[in-house]
Amino acid sequence: MKKILIIMLCFTGAALAQSTPDRTGLYINMLNSYIWQQPTPTLGSADISIDVISHNYAKQLSDTANDPLSNSALAKLPTITKQKRRLRFDHTLWREDITYFNDDIETNTITTVKAGNSWEPGYYTFTYNSQQKTAEISSKSPGRGRHYTACTKYSELFGVMRVVLGDRDKSENIPSRDKLARIVAGSDSDYAVKVEEVNPGLYPRLKFTVTRPSSGDLVTIFTLDRYNFDRVYSYEFYAYAGKPYEKWTASKFDKSGFPHSMTWQKYDNGELTETLKINVNDLTLNPELNKTIFEFNPPKEYKTQDNRTSNN
């Protein structure tokens, strides 16, 4: 009986060793499957790369830091804001109302509205400014704060991972079995991906670290929920020489997976230059929205400027 038991244990152990998956490969494949289901983010021109993203963003931060007018304007901005965002149709329609306070006194409200898709006829955006009593309408896409992207689906992060895991095909990155196989095997010449299981227990996480094999420089580090990749706890982007240029952390997730506390930090030449902390006090999913809130209808006393092109 003992001999039979020993043989059975040895056989079972061998079977387990053979069937245990390579977790690094497993997690990279899981991420690969996940990111191609996400909406493709806009990263810039057709030939954009992580190097170009890093270089342009680092230059933008440097120019801002060296611009006395920008520094002066930033210094005068109030530190307390109240924001309300309303979205419809997968963000083709969105409205963002931001009220600024100074010493707990409301100083200004700026409303930015995006109506429709930029490639469809009739697309427009408009802005109301309560302090200047102005209204501006345009057919150009408005700038959005990085916190807006991070609050929704972290599309910028997963867009970068499309560059890492995919191949360029004309104007977009597409899934590539060959590229993915090289990444998993650790033989890709452009990027190396390391995956670690962290925070074991009730809420396990996965930490992904992307580097350049030739130099060892960091590209990005991010931490996801082991069972729900929608839940991104943190991500970091690095410029040339592995210097950070942006970091995000999120916490206090609700049942829908939305973070109610976030911190964004930007860096210039590796030095921390700005910190933005965001706390979400209230979140309503799928509310009934009146279509008129996305229509341009400024108050009569507002001075209106129409910058739309002839196509709109």
N, C-alpha and C positions, 0 to 999 in steps of 0.2 A: 504493500500500500504506500509506503514511504517513497519507493522508487517511482511509482506511477505519479504521485503527487509532485515530486521534483521535476519529472519530465513535463508535466502539464504546466507547471509554473515557468519553466525555461521557455517552453513553446509560446505561452501567452506573452511573456516579456518580449520575446523577439518580434511577435506580431505587433505589439504596441509600438516598439521602436521603429518599425518599418512604416506604420500607418500614421505616425505623428507628423503633421505637416511642418514645413519650414515656415515659422510664424512671420518672419520678415517678408518672405514672398507672398504669404497669405494676405497680410495687411496691405502691402503695396498693391496687390491685385484688387482688394476690396476698395481701396481709395481710387484706383483707376476706373473701376466700374461706376463708382459714385460720381466722380467729377464730370464724366461725359454725359450724365443725366442733367447736370446743372445748365441753366441758360448761359450762353457764351458771353462773357463780359467784354466790354470795349477796352482794348489795351493800346490802341493807337493805330498806326499805319500797318499795312499788310506785312511788312518785313520786320515788325517789332520783335525784340528779344529781351530777355531779362537784363542783359547788359545795357541795352538802350533805356529800359525802364529805370534801372538803377541810376544811370548817368544823368538822365533828364531830371529825375526827381531830386537827386543830390544837388544838381545845379540850381534847381528852383529854390530849394531850401537855402542855399548859399546866397543867391541873389536877394532873397527876402531878408536874410539876416544882415546883409550889407546895405540895404536900402533904408536911409534915414526916414523917408516919408512913411514907409511901411511900418518901421519900428514905432514911429510916433503914433500912427493910427492904431496899431495894436495896443499900445500903452493906454489909449483912451477908451478902448472898448470896455463896456461893463462886464462884470464877471458872472452875473446871474442871468440866466435865460429860461424862458418857458417855451416849450415847443409842442406843436400839435401837428401830426402828419396823417393825412388821409389818402389811401391808395385804392385804386380799382384796376381790374383787368391786368393783373401781373405787372403792375407799375407802368403801364402805358398811360395811365392817368394818375397823377399824384399832386397833392397840395400840401405845402409845408408853411405853417404860420409860426414865426419866431418872434417872441416878445422879449425885448431887452430891458433890464432893470438896473438902476444905479441908486444905491442906498435905499433899496426896497421901493423905489419910485419908478413907475413905468416911463421909459424914455422914448421908445420907438418900437413899432411892430413892422416887420417885413414879411410879406406873403409872396411866396414863389409857387407858381403853378405850371405844371407840364401837362399838356393835353395831347394825347395820341402818340403815335410813333413817328420818328423823324423822317422815315422813308415814305410816309403816307401823305396824300394831299390834305391840306387843311391843318397840318401839325403846327402848333405854336406854343410858346411859353410866355408868361407875363409875370410881372412883379409889381406889388403895391408897397409904397413906403409911407407910413403914417406920419413920420416926422417931417419929411420933405413935401408931403402931399403930392406925390407923383405916381404915375402909373406908366409902365413901359411894357410893350408887347413886341415879341420878336419871333422869328422862325428858327433861331439858333438854340441849341441845347444849353440849358443853364448849368452852371457848375454845381456839384453836390459835395457836401462835406463828407470826409472819409467815414465819419461816424454813421452816416446814412447807409453806406454800403455794408459796413460791418454789422449793423443792426439787422439787415435783411438776410443776406445769405453768404456773406463773406466772399462775394464773387471775385474780388481782386485776388485773394489767396488762391482759390481754385483755378483762376485763370493762369496764374504763375505755374501751378502744378500741371496744367495742360502743356505748357512750354517744356517742362521737365520730362513728362512721361510720354508726350506725343511727338508727332512729326509735322513739320510745316507743309501744308498743301494749299498753294495759291494764297488766299487771304486768311486762312484760319489753321489752327492746330487740330489734327485728327488723331484718333487712337492708332497706336502702332504696336503690333505684337512683337516685332523684332526689337524695338526700342524698350518696351516693357521687359522683355526677356533679358536684355543686357543690364537694365537697371536692377532687376532682381538678382542676377548673377554677380553683380558688382563689377561688370566689365565695360560699362559705358564710359566713353572718354569725356563726355560733357558733364555728367552729373552722377553723384553717388547719393543714395538714400539710406539712412539708418533709421530703424524703428525700435522704440523701446516701450515696454509695458510699464507704466508708472501709476502711482496711486492705487495699488491693488486693494481689493475689498468690494464694498457695495457699489462704488462708482469708479470703475477702472478707466484709465485713459491711455491713449497712445500718443507718444511723442515722436514726431517725424523731424529728422534733421537732414537738410539737403546741402551738400558741399560740392565744390569743384575738385575732382581728383587731381588735376594737374598742380593746383596751388594749395589745396586744403581750405580755401576760403569758404566761409559760410554764404549760402544763398538765402535760405529761410529756415526757421524753426517754428513748428506749430504743434499744438496739443489738441486732440479731439477726444470726444467721448467714445469709448471702446464699442458701444452698441448703437450709437447714433451720431453719424458724422455731421449732422446738421448742427450739433452742439460743439462749437469751437471755443475752447477755453482761452487760448492765446495764440498769437502768431507774431513773428518778427521777420522783417525784411532787411537785407544787408546789401550795401553797395560794394564798390571795388575795395579790395584789400580786407574784405570781411568786416567793414565798419557798419554799424547799424544805422538805418535812416528812418525806420518806423517800427513801432511795437504796439501791440494791442493785447489787452487782457479783458476777460468778461466773466461775470459771476452772477449769482442770484437768478438762475434760470427758472422760468415758470413752467407749468405743465406742457405748454406748447413748444418749449425749447427756446423761448425768447429771453435774452439776458437783460436784466433790469439794472445792472451796474457795469459800467465799462470805463476803461482808461486808455486813452490814446496818447502816445509820446512820439515826438519827431526829433530827429537828430541832424546836426550839421557837422560833417566831417568827424562823425563818431561822438560828438558832444551833444548832450541833451539840451534842446533849445525851447521846447514847448510841451506842456502837459495839459490834456483836456480830459476832464472827468465828467461822465454822463450818468445820471440816475433817472430811470424811468419810473414815474409814480403810478401811471395808469396805462393799461393797454386793453383795447377793445377789438376783438377779431370779427371780421365780416359784418360791420355795421351797415345799416341802410344809409346810402349816401345820395343826396340830391345832385343831379347832374349839373345844376346851375353853379355849383361851387367851382367847377372847372371851366366856366365860361367867363370871358373877359367883360366885366361890367363895373368899371371903377366908379367911385363916388363922383358926383357932378363937380365938386370943388377941386378935384385932382387934375393936375396938368398931365396930359397924355402924350406920350411919344410912341409912334408906330414905326418899328424898325423891321417889319416883315418884308421878305423878298416878294417879287412879283408872282412867284409860284404859289404863294400863300394868301 
